[in-house]
Amino acid sequence: MVSRYFAKIVEQENINLEVAVKVRDLRENMSMSQRAFANLIGKPQSTIARIENGSMNASTKVLSEIAQATNQRLTIQFSPAF
């Protein structure tokens, strides 16, 4: 039971880190500060900071708002676990 719980935590952390890297890369490719990016998205700078440092479980709603505001397409992909 404990190992299943631990596995779920690890998986969520991996997802958070992957999202963090993608959002940071998008922002940096746009040559924007966190504050300017947050203003574009319509979110507080602290939200962008939490996403980028992996401490926030970003919802599909927030990710969709980021995609729309930056003219990107949000795709969600499932792949086999290791």
PyMOL commands that set and color helices and strands:
alter all, ss='L'
color gray80, all
select helices_A, chain A and resi 2-29+34-41+45-52+60-69
alter helices_A, ss='H'
color red, helices_A
deselect
rebuild
show_as cartoon
